[in-house]
Every structure is written in C-alpha cells, then in structure tokens.
Amino acid sequence: MILTSCGDENTPVPAEQEAFIEISEILLKDGMNFTSDNVSREISVKSNKDITVISGQPEWCTATADKPNDEGYSIVTVEVKKNESSEERTTDLTIAAGELRRQIKVTQAAKTEEQPEEPIKPETPEVPVSDAVKFAQSMGMGWNLGNQMDAYNNNVASETAWGNGKATQALFDRLAESGIQTVRIPVTWLGHFGEAPDYTIDSAWLNRVAELVNYAEKAGLKAIINIHHDGADGKYWLDIKGAANDATINERVKAQLKAMWSQIAQKFSDKGEFLIFESLNEIHDGGWGWGDNRKDGGKQYRTLNEWNQAFVDAVRATGGNNATRYLAVPSYCTNPDLAILSSFVLPSDPTPGRLMVSVHYYTPTEFSLEDKFSEWGHTANAANKANYGDEQTVKDTFGKLRDKFVNKGIPVYIGETGCVHRSSARAEKFRKYYLEYVCKAAREYGMPAIYWDNGSRDAGRECSGLLDHANGNYLNNGKEIIEIMVKAATCDDPEYTLTSVYNSAP
C-alpha cells in the first residue's frame, strides 16, 4: 500500500505505544542510488507495527510496503521512473511506524551520466587470441556431472553412492539440446585400483567412464575427465601435506599419478580433441587454501607443481592423440587467487600451446553454496548479503586471470561455479542474477564456465540440481537457469553486456 502520511523525523511516541523500526544502517547513512532507467528495488524493514511509506517526489519515485510477516519484517518496494533530465535528482523516503519516522535519501542518476565502464574483451588487436584460447572459448557454457562418478562411501567410489541414478545418453542429449557445449565428468578412483607399482585400474570402472565419454561424444559435447576426490580434504592417497614434508611420500604419489594417468590416457588414446584430461581437482591439506600452505614457505605449492608435471609427462608418453590433447592443471585448491601467484607454475610440455588452467569460482561461498545469505550484488539488502564478493570481485578476479594467462595465449576455464536453489522467489532472483553475472563476466574475460550440478532437487545448502541425471528431465526451474547461463556464456549481442546485466539486477 502507498503511504499517505508523513511527519517529523524521530517524533517521540508515548511509552505505552513505543514503536521501533529496524533498517540497514548502510541505507540510513548512504541512501539508495538508482541508474537513470526505470528501476525498482526492495528493502527489508522490521517493526512491531504496520509501516507506511511516502516519497517526497511521488511523480517519479513511489514506494509500497507489504504486510509484515510473523517476525515483523515487511518488504518495501521502491520504484523510480526513467530520468529524462540531464540533472541528477533526489528525494527523501519516509518510513513510519506509529509516530516514529525514519528517512532514506533516494538518488537517481541523470540521463547523460556515464555508466560504469566494463573491461574490454580479450579479443583486442593488441592481444592476439591463440588457438588454445579460441579452443577454450569454443567450450561455451559447461555443466558438471557432479556427485556421480566422483561419489564414494567407505573409500570406494560408486556412481549411485550419493543419491543419483545412473547417468544415461538421454541426459547428455538433453544437455546438448539445452545449449550446453561441454560436460565435465569428475571421477573418483578410490577402491578401483590395485597395489603398487602398477596400480592397475579396475576395468569395469574404467569402462563406465569410457561409456560416459561416449555419451558426450555422441551428443556432440566436449568432455573433461579427471582424478577428483582421491585427495578430498587432504585425505587418501593424494596427501599434499605429507608429500610436501616427506620426499618418500611425494615420490610414491608421483609414481601412482603416472601409473594411473598412463592407463587412463591409453584407454582414450583414440579419442579426438573433444576430450580434455584434467589432472586433479581441489587439492589442499584440509584447510581449503587457508591451511599450512600459507605458512610452509611454498612447499605444498611446489609439490602440486611436481604432481601436475608428472601428469603431463605420463599422458604425453602414451602417444596417439594424447600427444596433442589439451591437458588442464589446477592451482592449489583450484583457488583463482592462488593461480595468480608466482608459486603456481605451468608444467613443461613437449607439445606447445596445449595446456589449460583450471580454477573454481564460488565467491562468496556463504551465498553461492551455503545459503547463509539470500542476496548478492549492489542492489542487495546489506543485512541479507555477505560483506565481500560482489560484482567488483568477479571483475577483479577474472581480470587478473585474463592478464596472467589468457592474454598470454594460455586458456583458463572455470571448472566449477554455481549457486544453490532457493525456496523464496526473491532469493531465487538473486541466484539467477549471480549466475548470469558470473557467466557473462567469464565470457567477456575470455574464459568458459562450468556449472556444478549435483542432482539435488531440494533448496538450500549444497542443493544445485538442474537435471535428473538418470533421464535428463529438468528439476525445479532448471530449464530457466540453463537458458540464463547459456545466453550469458554465448551471446555476443552488442546490447547485451556485463553492464546491461549489472543494470538489470533485482
């Protein structure tokens, strides 16, 4: 309802009718800033009474408030009409509960005010695009077959261990139909290899991986396979901390990496360029990039460099198409910031221009993975968002990756990104905005992005399913989410830019 009453700010009220209004201190201090377009935003207000709102300039700025929920929270929707003037305009928005008043300054930019500039695309005359970078960009929007071949119980990997049915050709066909161009197939090998020195991989497990690769090939998709949870949380045989501090452990790990990748590579030596090998996943010591790696003088970083080199050496030695296949190596914990450091070194490769860098992007994890916060970005209510990781962080991170790698002809792909499904319509708007912004930014900075789909059909923490892995049917609003991401990752319409995505935030 639109408010019709206004009064002096902070008018005292009788004790027996004392009211309170809780609004973000940032809003009270800094106000609300709008672009010159038609824009609406929602803010959350808590009070022990019904609230009313009124704008000092109702001809261009209007405000409505809904009824409070059981906890006393009301959603106030503020809408501004397009500013056709060359002058910035302001007004005060008054929120009242009983006789108590709070004011928020509303500012709308002038029509001619220049919008924030976005970084240029890497395809500039000054920076030639390498064949390898072009290949990475041709990967388009990607999708992870998560919690599938990477699932495990009691140190034994099993495709159905974490609740998904067996993947089918129908799933891969649906991916291709939806506009997905690359599927990452994470594989955990725990419980499916023998003793040293051969570390023979169980043929049934390897054949199932090959069957999934064949599904991708038949559907016309690029595919990525890797060694995934064999080093999960610093456990199991990929013991990065142990190897960094004990040469014997390190040599044993490198021998096993070479033995296993030799077998995997030989299995797929006849497969074409559509198939990419990725050495490892999120290798860390249990601290998710904030453990002993920060204080051991770089020992773990150097150890991971050695592991990545062992991977390249093993694959190239098998010959066939593996002599020129694109190979991907991750930074420590696939952390983008740690990829940028000088401690991360690309392996030497007898085949030049065929190495890629893999990083993951879930920043801020409290929003994207844990559902601790329901909103994200410059239009979010400060009380409902993390205090870091907004749009500028995306641009800064991707810009550094572009400058260090992409502009030097070294491809980078975002091997995992995503945002969990929400149960409320408002939170889902911010989820969609986050995914569109991240995927569009990845596109503009010259890197493909690959969404993490674990098959979960619920909402909340770690619930990121878009498709039923067993039949390819959409889960929840999975079709809409994929359409948003595919557009962001592939559309080059000059009117559809990172700035236009930014300006369309909820």
C-alpha positions as CSV (number, residue, x, y, z in Angstrom):
1,M,0.0,0.0,0.0
2,I,1.3,3.5,-0.7
3,L,1.7,5.7,2.3
4,T,-0.2,8.8,2.7
5,S,1.1,10.2,6.0
6,C,4.4,12.0,6.9
7,G,5.7,13.6,10.0
8,D,8.8,15.0,11.7
9,E,11.8,12.6,11.8
10,N,12.2,10.7,15.1
11,T,9.0,12.2,16.6
12,P,8.7,10.7,20.2
13,V,5.8,8.4,20.9
14,P,4.1,7.6,24.2
15,A,5.8,4.8,26.1
16,E,2.7,2.6,26.1
17,Q,2.7,2.8,22.3
18,E,6.5,2.8,21.7
19,A,7.4,1.7,18.2
20,F,10.6,0.6,16.6
21,I,11.9,0.5,13.1
22,E,14.9,-1.6,12.1
23,I,16.5,-0.7,8.7
24,S,20.0,-1.3,7.4
25,E,22.4,1.3,8.9
26,I,24.1,1.5,5.5
27,L,20.8,2.5,3.9
28,L,20.2,5.2,6.5
29,K,23.7,6.5,6.0
30,D,24.3,6.2,2.3
31,G,20.7,6.1,0.9
32,M,19.5,4.4,-2.2
33,N,21.2,5.1,-5.6
34,F,19.5,4.3,-8.9
35,T,20.5,4.5,-12.5
36,S,18.6,6.7,-14.9
37,D,16.4,3.8,-16.1
38,N,13.1,2.5,-14.8
39,V,14.3,0.6,-11.8
40,S,12.7,-1.0,-8.7
41,R,14.4,-2.3,-5.6
42,E,13.2,-4.0,-2.4
43,I,14.4,-3.4,1.1
44,S,13.6,-5.2,4.3
45,V,12.2,-3.3,7.3
46,K,11.4,-4.7,10.7
47,S,8.9,-3.1,13.0
48,N,6.5,-4.0,15.8
49,K,3.7,-2.1,14.0
50,D,2.4,-1.8,10.4
51,I,4.6,0.5,8.5
52,T,3.7,3.2,6.0
53,V,6.0,4.9,3.5
54,I,5.8,8.1,1.5
55,S,8.1,9.7,-1.1
56,G,8.7,13.4,-1.4
57,Q,8.6,13.1,-5.2
58,P,5.7,10.7,-6.0
59,E,5.7,11.8,-9.6
60,W,9.0,9.9,-10.2
61,C,9.6,7.9,-7.1
62,T,7.0,5.7,-5.4
63,A,7.1,3.3,-2.6
64,T,4.9,0.5,-1.3
65,A,5.1,-1.7,1.8
66,D,3.5,-5.1,2.2
67,K,2.1,-6.6,5.4
68,P,4.7,-7.7,8.0
69,N,5.4,-11.4,8.3
70,D,5.3,-13.3,11.6
71,E,8.7,-12.0,12.5
72,G,7.7,-8.4,11.8
73,Y,9.6,-8.0,8.6
74,S,8.0,-6.0,5.7
75,I,9.3,-5.7,2.2
76,V,9.3,-2.1,0.9
77,T,9.4,-1.8,-2.9
78,V,10.9,1.5,-4.2
79,E,10.4,2.3,-7.9
80,V,11.8,5.2,-9.9
81,K,10.7,6.2,-13.3
82,K,13.2,6.9,-16.1
83,N,15.1,10.1,-15.7
84,E,14.9,12.0,-18.9
85,S,16.7,15.0,-17.4
86,S,20.4,15.8,-17.6
87,E,20.3,16.6,-13.9
88,E,20.6,14.1,-11.0
89,R,17.5,14.1,-8.8
90,T,16.9,13.3,-5.1
91,T,14.1,12.9,-2.7
92,D,13.6,11.6,0.8
93,L,11.7,8.4,1.5
94,T,9.9,8.4,4.9
95,I,9.1,5.2,6.6
96,A,6.7,5.4,9.5
97,A,5.6,3.0,12.3
98,G,3.1,4.7,14.6
99,E,4.5,8.1,15.2
100,L,8.1,7.0,14.7
101,R,9.8,8.2,11.5
102,R,13.0,7.1,9.5
103,Q,14.2,8.8,6.4
104,I,16.2,7.3,3.5
105,K,17.7,9.5,0.8
106,V,16.9,8.4,-2.8
107,T,19.2,9.5,-5.6
108,Q,18.7,8.8,-9.3
109,A,21.4,9.5,-11.9
110,A,21.0,11.9,-14.7
111,K,20.2,10.6,-18.2
112,T,23.6,11.6,-19.5
113,E,25.5,10.2,-16.6
114,E,28.1,7.7,-17.8
115,Q,27.5,4.1,-16.7
116,P,30.5,2.2,-15.1
117,E,32.9,1.1,-17.8
118,E,33.4,-2.7,-18.1
119,P,36.8,-4.1,-19.0
120,I,37.3,-4.8,-22.7
121,K,37.2,-8.2,-24.1
122,P,40.4,-10.0,-24.6
123,E,39.9,-10.2,-28.4
124,T,41.7,-6.8,-29.0
125,P,44.1,-6.0,-31.8
126,E,46.9,-5.6,-29.3
127,V,46.4,-9.1,-27.8
128,P,46.1,-11.8,-30.5
129,V,44.0,-14.7,-29.4
130,S,45.9,-18.0,-29.5
131,D,44.4,-21.2,-31.0
132,A,44.3,-22.6,-27.5
133,V,42.3,-19.7,-26.1
134,K,40.0,-20.0,-29.1
135,F,39.5,-23.7,-28.3
136,A,38.7,-22.9,-24.6
137,Q,36.2,-20.2,-25.7
138,S,34.5,-22.8,-28.0
139,M,33.7,-24.8,-24.9
140,G,30.8,-22.4,-24.4
141,M,28.7,-23.0,-21.3
142,G,29.6,-26.1,-19.4
143,W,27.9,-28.4,-16.9
144,N,29.3,-30.8,-14.3
145,L,28.1,-34.4,-13.8
146,G,28.5,-33.8,-10.1
147,N,28.0,-36.4,-7.3
148,Q,28.1,-39.1,-9.8
149,M,31.4,-40.9,-10.7
150,D,33.0,-38.7,-8.0
151,A,30.8,-40.1,-5.3
152,Y,32.2,-42.6,-2.8
153,N,31.4,-44.4,0.5
154,N,33.9,-46.1,2.8
155,N,36.8,-45.3,0.5
156,V,35.2,-46.9,-2.5
157,A,33.8,-44.8,-5.4
158,S,30.3,-45.7,-6.6
159,E,28.2,-43.9,-9.2
160,T,25.0,-44.1,-7.1
161,A,26.5,-43.6,-3.6
162,W,25.3,-40.1,-3.2
163,G,21.7,-40.5,-4.4
164,N,21.8,-40.0,-8.2
165,G,20.6,-42.7,-10.6
166,K,23.0,-44.0,-13.3
167,A,23.6,-41.4,-16.0
168,T,22.1,-42.1,-19.4
169,Q,22.5,-41.0,-23.0
170,A,19.2,-39.1,-22.6
171,L,20.9,-36.8,-20.1
172,F,23.7,-35.9,-22.4
173,D,21.3,-35.4,-25.3
174,R,19.3,-33.0,-23.1
175,L,22.4,-31.1,-22.3
176,A,23.2,-30.6,-26.0
177,E,19.6,-29.7,-26.7
178,S,19.7,-27.0,-24.0
179,G,22.7,-25.3,-25.4
180,I,25.4,-26.8,-23.1
181,Q,28.6,-27.4,-25.1
182,T,30.9,-29.0,-22.5
183,V,30.4,-31.6,-19.8
184,R,32.9,-32.2,-17.0
185,I,32.8,-35.7,-15.7
186,P,34.6,-35.8,-12.3
187,V,35.9,-39.3,-11.4
188,T,37.0,-40.6,-8.1
189,W,39.1,-43.7,-8.4
190,L,39.2,-44.8,-4.8
191,G,38.6,-48.6,-4.4
192,H,39.2,-49.2,-8.1
193,F,42.9,-49.6,-8.4
194,G,45.4,-52.2,-7.2
195,E,48.7,-52.2,-5.3
196,A,52.0,-50.6,-6.3
197,P,53.8,-50.5,-8.5
198,D,51.2,-51.0,-11.3
199,Y,48.1,-49.5,-9.5
200,T,46.0,-51.4,-12.0
201,I,42.6,-49.7,-12.5
202,D,39.5,-51.9,-12.4
203,S,38.4,-52.4,-15.9
204,A,34.7,-52.2,-15.1
205,W,35.1,-48.7,-13.5
206,L,37.3,-47.5,-16.4
207,N,34.8,-48.9,-18.9
208,R,32.0,-47.0,-17.3
209,V,34.0,-43.8,-17.5
210,A,34.5,-44.6,-21.2
211,E,30.8,-45.1,-21.6
212,L,30.0,-41.7,-20.3
213,V,32.7,-40.1,-22.5
214,N,31.0,-41.9,-25.5
215,Y,27.6,-40.4,-24.4
216,A,29.2,-37.0,-24.6
217,E,30.8,-37.7,-28.0
218,K,27.5,-39.0,-29.4
219,A,25.7,-35.8,-28.2
220,G,28.4,-33.6,-29.8
221,L,29.7,-32.3,-26.5
222,K,33.2,-31.6,-25.4
223,A,34.1,-33.6,-22.3
224,I,36.6,-33.4,-19.4
225,I,37.6,-36.3,-17.1
226,N,39.9,-36.0,-14.1
227,I,41.1,-37.5,-10.8
228,H,38.6,-36.0,-8.3
229,H,38.1,-36.9,-4.7
230,D,41.2,-39.1,-4.3
231,G,42.7,-36.2,-2.4
232,A,39.5,-34.9,-0.8
233,D,40.1,-32.6,2.2
234,G,43.7,-33.6,2.4
235,K,42.9,-37.3,2.8
236,Y,43.6,-40.5,0.9
237,W,46.5,-41.2,-1.3
238,L,46.8,-37.6,-2.7
239,D,48.3,-36.4,0.6
240,I,49.7,-33.0,-0.3
241,K,50.8,-32.0,3.2
242,G,52.5,-35.4,3.7
243,A,54.2,-35.2,0.3
244,A,55.4,-31.7,0.9
245,N,57.1,-32.7,4.1
246,D,58.4,-36.2,3.1
247,A,60.2,-36.9,-0.2
248,T,59.3,-40.6,0.1
249,I,55.6,-39.9,0.2
250,N,55.9,-37.4,-2.7
251,E,57.8,-39.9,-4.9
252,R,55.1,-42.6,-4.1
253,V,52.3,-40.2,-5.1
254,K,54.0,-39.2,-8.3
255,A,54.6,-42.8,-9.2
256,Q,50.9,-43.6,-8.7
257,L,49.8,-40.5,-10.7
258,K,52.0,-41.6,-13.6
259,A,50.7,-45.1,-13.4
260,M,47.1,-44.2,-13.3
261,W,47.2,-41.4,-15.9
262,S,49.1,-43.7,-18.2
263,Q,46.2,-46.2,-18.0
264,I,43.5,-43.6,-18.4
265,A,45.3,-42.0,-21.3
266,Q,45.8,-45.3,-23.1
267,K,42.1,-46.1,-22.7
268,F,41.2,-42.9,-24.6
269,S,44.2,-42.5,-26.9
270,D,42.0,-42.8,-30.0
271,K,39.5,-40.1,-28.8
272,G,39.6,-36.7,-30.6
273,E,40.2,-33.2,-29.4
274,F,36.7,-33.0,-27.8
275,L,38.1,-34.9,-24.8
276,I,40.2,-33.0,-22.3
277,F,42.2,-34.5,-19.4
278,E,42.3,-32.6,-16.1
279,S,45.0,-33.8,-13.7
280,L,43.4,-33.2,-10.3
281,N,40.6,-31.4,-8.5
282,E,40.7,-29.3,-5.3
283,I,44.0,-30.4,-3.9
284,H,44.6,-29.0,-0.4
285,D,45.7,-30.0,3.1
286,G,42.2,-29.8,4.7
287,G,42.3,-26.0,5.1
288,W,40.7,-25.2,1.8
289,G,43.6,-23.0,0.8
290,W,43.9,-21.4,4.3
291,G,45.9,-24.2,5.9
292,D,49.6,-24.9,6.2
293,N,50.1,-23.8,2.6
294,R,50.0,-20.3,3.8
295,K,53.0,-20.8,6.2
296,D,55.1,-23.6,4.9
297,G,57.3,-21.5,2.6
298,G,55.6,-22.7,-0.6
299,K,56.3,-26.4,-0.1
300,Q,52.8,-27.5,-0.9
301,Y,52.6,-25.3,-4.0
302,R,55.9,-26.7,-5.3
303,T,54.7,-30.2,-4.6
304,L,51.5,-29.6,-6.6
305,N,53.6,-28.3,-9.5
306,E,55.5,-31.6,-9.4
307,W,52.3,-33.5,-9.5
308,N,51.0,-31.6,-12.5
309,Q,54.3,-32.2,-14.3
310,A,54.0,-36.0,-13.6
311,F,50.5,-35.9,-15.1
312,V,51.7,-34.2,-18.3
313,D,54.7,-36.5,-18.7
314,A,52.6,-39.6,-18.2
315,V,49.9,-38.6,-20.7
316,R,52.3,-37.4,-23.4
317,A,54.3,-40.6,-23.2
318,T,51.3,-42.7,-24.3
319,G,51.3,-41.1,-27.8
320,G,48.4,-41.3,-30.2
321,N,46.0,-38.4,-29.9
322,N,47.3,-37.9,-26.4
323,A,50.5,-36.3,-27.8
324,T,48.5,-33.2,-28.7
325,R,45.4,-33.5,-26.5
326,Y,44.5,-30.4,-24.4
327,L,45.5,-31.0,-20.8
328,A,44.3,-29.0,-17.8
329,V,46.1,-28.4,-14.5
330,P,44.6,-26.8,-11.4
331,S,46.0,-24.3,-9.0
332,Y,46.2,-25.1,-5.3
333,C,42.6,-25.9,-4.2
334,T,41.6,-24.5,-7.7
335,N,41.7,-21.1,-6.0
336,P,41.9,-18.4,-8.6
337,D,44.0,-16.1,-6.4
338,L,46.5,-18.9,-5.8
339,A,46.7,-19.4,-9.6
340,I,47.7,-15.8,-10.0
341,L,50.7,-16.2,-7.6
342,S,54.1,-16.8,-9.0
343,S,54.2,-20.1,-6.9
344,F,51.9,-21.7,-9.5
345,V,54.0,-22.9,-12.4
346,L,52.7,-24.5,-15.6
347,P,54.3,-27.8,-16.4
348,S,56.8,-28.1,-19.2
349,D,55.2,-29.7,-22.2
350,P,56.7,-31.2,-25.4
351,T,53.6,-30.1,-27.3
352,P,53.4,-26.3,-27.1
353,G,50.2,-24.4,-26.7
354,R,48.1,-27.3,-25.3
355,L,47.9,-26.7,-21.6
356,M,45.0,-25.1,-19.8
357,V,44.5,-23.8,-16.3
358,S,41.5,-24.9,-14.2
359,V,40.1,-22.8,-11.3
360,H,36.8,-22.8,-9.5
361,Y,34.6,-19.8,-8.6
362,Y,32.0,-19.8,-5.8
363,T,32.7,-16.4,-4.2
364,P,31.1,-15.7,-1.7
365,T,30.6,-19.3,-0.6
366,E,28.2,-18.2,2.1
367,F,25.8,-17.1,-0.6
368,S,26.6,-19.5,-3.5
369,L,27.0,-22.8,-1.6
370,E,25.9,-22.5,2.0
371,D,22.7,-20.4,1.6
372,K,23.7,-18.4,4.7
373,F,22.7,-15.2,2.8
374,S,19.8,-14.9,0.3
375,E,21.0,-11.9,-1.7
376,W,24.1,-10.8,-3.7
377,G,25.3,-7.8,-5.5
378,H,25.0,-4.0,-5.5
379,T,21.2,-4.0,-5.1
380,A,21.1,-6.5,-2.2
381,N,19.9,-5.6,1.2
382,A,23.1,-5.3,3.3
383,A,21.5,-7.4,6.1
384,N,20.9,-10.3,3.7
385,K,24.3,-10.4,1.9
386,A,27.9,-11.3,2.6
387,N,30.3,-8.4,3.2
388,Y,32.6,-9.3,0.3
389,G,32.5,-10.9,-3.1
390,D,30.2,-8.6,-5.1
391,E,30.4,-7.7,-8.8
392,Q,33.7,-5.9,-8.5
393,T,35.3,-9.0,-7.0
394,V,34.2,-11.0,-10.0
395,K,35.8,-8.5,-12.4
396,D,39.0,-8.2,-10.4
397,T,39.5,-11.9,-10.1
398,F,38.7,-12.7,-13.8
399,G,40.7,-9.7,-14.9
400,K,43.8,-11.0,-13.1
401,L,43.4,-14.4,-14.6
402,R,43.0,-12.9,-18.1
403,D,46.1,-10.7,-17.6
404,K,48.3,-13.5,-16.4
405,F,47.1,-16.3,-18.6
406,V,44.5,-15.6,-21.4
407,N,46.3,-12.6,-22.8
408,K,49.5,-14.7,-23.0
409,G,47.7,-17.4,-25.0
410,I,47.1,-19.8,-22.1
411,P,43.5,-20.8,-21.7
412,V,41.6,-20.7,-18.4
413,Y,38.3,-22.3,-17.6
414,I,36.1,-22.1,-14.5
415,G,35.9,-25.8,-13.9
416,E,33.2,-25.3,-11.2
417,T,30.8,-22.5,-10.4
418,G,27.2,-22.4,-9.3
419,C,24.6,-21.2,-6.9
420,V,22.2,-23.3,-4.9
421,H,18.4,-23.3,-5.5
422,R,16.4,-21.1,-3.2
423,S,12.9,-21.6,-1.7
424,S,11.7,-18.0,-1.9
425,A,11.0,-16.1,-5.1
426,R,13.1,-13.1,-4.0
427,A,16.2,-15.1,-3.1
428,E,15.9,-17.0,-6.4
429,K,16.0,-13.7,-8.3
430,F,19.4,-13.0,-6.7
431,R,20.5,-16.5,-7.5
432,K,19.7,-16.0,-11.2
433,Y,21.4,-12.6,-11.2
434,Y,24.6,-14.1,-9.7
435,L,24.8,-16.9,-12.2
436,E,24.1,-14.6,-15.1
437,Y,26.7,-12.1,-14.0
438,V,29.4,-14.6,-13.3
439,C,28.8,-16.5,-16.6
440,K,28.7,-13.2,-18.6
441,A,31.9,-12.0,-16.9
442,A,33.6,-15.2,-17.7
443,R,32.6,-14.8,-21.3
444,E,33.8,-11.2,-21.5
445,Y,37.1,-12.1,-19.9
446,G,37.6,-15.0,-22.4
447,M,37.0,-18.0,-20.1
448,P,34.3,-20.7,-20.3
449,A,32.4,-21.5,-17.1
450,I,31.1,-24.9,-16.0
451,Y,28.1,-25.2,-13.6
452,W,28.2,-27.7,-10.7
453,D,25.1,-29.9,-10.8
454,N,24.9,-32.5,-8.0
455,G,21.4,-33.7,-8.9
456,S,19.8,-32.4,-5.7
457,R,16.2,-31.4,-6.3
458,D,15.8,-29.6,-2.9
459,A,16.5,-26.0,-2.0
460,G,19.2,-24.7,0.4
461,R,22.8,-25.6,1.2
462,E,24.5,-27.7,-1.5
463,C,21.3,-28.1,-3.5
464,S,22.3,-27.3,-7.0
465,G,20.5,-29.8,-9.2
466,L,19.2,-28.7,-12.6
467,L,18.6,-32.0,-14.3
468,D,17.8,-35.5,-13.2
469,H,21.0,-37.4,-14.1
470,A,19.1,-40.6,-14.9
471,N,16.8,-39.3,-17.6
472,G,17.7,-35.7,-18.4
473,N,14.4,-34.3,-17.0
474,Y,14.6,-30.7,-15.6
475,L,14.5,-30.2,-11.9
476,N,12.7,-27.2,-10.4
477,N,13.5,-24.2,-12.6
478,G,16.5,-25.9,-14.2
479,K,15.5,-25.1,-17.7
480,E,15.3,-21.4,-16.9
481,I,18.6,-21.4,-15.1
482,I,20.4,-23.2,-18.1
483,E,18.8,-20.7,-20.5
484,I,20.1,-17.8,-18.5
485,M,23.6,-19.2,-18.3
486,V,23.8,-20.3,-21.9
487,K,22.8,-16.8,-23.0
488,A,25.4,-15.2,-20.7
489,A,28.1,-17.5,-21.9
490,T,27.5,-17.4,-25.6
491,C,25.5,-14.3,-26.7
492,D,27.5,-11.6,-28.4
493,D,24.7,-9.1,-29.0
494,P,26.3,-5.7,-28.6
495,E,23.3,-4.6,-26.5
496,Y,23.8,-7.5,-24.1
497,T,26.9,-6.7,-22.0
498,L,28.2,-7.1,-18.5
499,T,27.0,-3.5,-17.8
500,S,23.4,-4.3,-19.0
501,V,23.4,-7.4,-16.8
502,Y,24.6,-5.2,-13.9
503,N,21.8,-2.7,-14.5
504,S,19.2,-5.4,-14.6
505,A,20.0,-6.6,-11.0
506,P,16.9,-7.4,-8.8
